[in-house]
Amino acid sequence: MHLADVTMFHAPASGGVRTYLQAKHRVFSRFPQLRTSLLVPGAERDSLGDHHQLPALRIPLGQSYRFPLRRRPWRDALVELSPDLIEAGDPYVTAWAALDAGQRLGVPVVGFYHSDLPRLMGDRFGPMVQRRLERYVVDLYRRFDSVLAPCQAMADRLTSWGVKRVRVQPLGVDLATFHPDRRDPELRRKLGLGNDSRLLVFVGRYSREKNIEVLLDTARRLGPPYHLLLMGPGMPTEVPANVSVINRCVGVHEVARALASSDALLHAGTRETFGLIAQEAMASGIPVIGARAGALIENVPLGGGVLCQPHSAAAMAEATEALFANDPQSAGRHARRFVERQFDWDKVMISLLNHYEAVIDPVCPRDRRHG
């Protein structure tokens, strides 16, 4: 079986989508009967093995993302790959190209709805834009043979709009990379923190929906011995005295070390469709303090952290103090066990493969005894 992924959400500073695609390739490469191809934007046309790039314009201030403008080159590249199934990972030009290619090849096309486009744009440009984008999303995703959503809330929204054949497909966590054993006391020393400090961390790109200002205000309200570490491109540099910033794209092992070396993740985002960094934090053995919104409601278990009123630094500071008034280490251990049960990449990908097989051959699916 040959599976082809196409998306514009693939760049050096990109997050969950790229992690998902890398995990898919890693897990599926263990099965000799499977081949995975990836088609993404780049500076120029290029191919290395089954990783293919087509040139696309870089988006100004777009965290190194590139936006394809013409559908035809992407359609033709997919047709040339001749896969048995195509998965489109964004709702833009590449999605329409995937549908065109699927029709020409006579193969099914799956759409993965990774981000809530109408709400993200509605937050910036108002309800009229949000309603128009909802209609656009419905028109596009009704055309796919199957639609994947990373959480139940997002699947329910798509279904309520009239999109059919929606399936919840969670992402996963690399349990070996994100592990409590990555804890390194040297990190606190470099930050100038004593043994009695309470280190909070957030990792991600700076964007409006992450509500970084709420995190800064929370740190300001908490004061010592709490200290907040912000990691990611575009982070602000003017911050309270108890905040440290690593203002760049950070590698996965550096993230894993920082998470395991912290006491809790602080997450004010309200538009998460999965919240991968929260799962990585819990896999690292630390609890989550987050906004009671989006996928965090589903994916942060009772006892594995504290969720609070969104957009409120006062509520987040209160939740932080409540967590540390109890047993944050015990909460971290519970969080790790939860992720091990629910979000192991191997389990996630085997379930996805079974779904692919059913979409390709719904009448007589292939043997599903994988792994």
URLIN-V784151 format. One record per run of one state. SS is the DSSP state (H for helix, E for strand, C for the rest). FROM is the first residue (numbers start at 0). LEN is the number of residues. If there is no record, write none. Layout:
BEGIN
SS:FROM:LEN, SS:FROM:LEN
END
This chain:
BEGIN
C:0:1, E:1:6, C:7:8, H:15:13, C:28:6, E:34:8, C:42:3, E:45:3, C:48:2, E:50:5, C:55:1, E:56:2, C:58:7, E:65:2, C:67:3, H:70:11, C:81:3, E:84:4, C:88:4, H:92:13, C:105:2, E:107:6, C:113:3, H:116:9, C:125:1, H:126:15, C:141:4, E:145:4, C:149:2, H:151:10, C:161:4, E:165:3, C:168:4, E:172:1, C:173:6, H:179:3, C:182:3, H:185:5, C:190:7, E:197:6, C:203:4, H:207:3, C:210:1, H:211:11, C:222:3, E:225:6, C:231:11, E:242:4, C:246:5, H:251:9, C:260:3, E:263:4, C:267:8, H:275:8, C:283:3, E:286:5, C:291:4, H:295:4, C:299:5, E:304:4, C:308:4, H:312:13, C:325:2, H:327:15, C:342:1, E:343:1, H:344:16, C:360:11
END
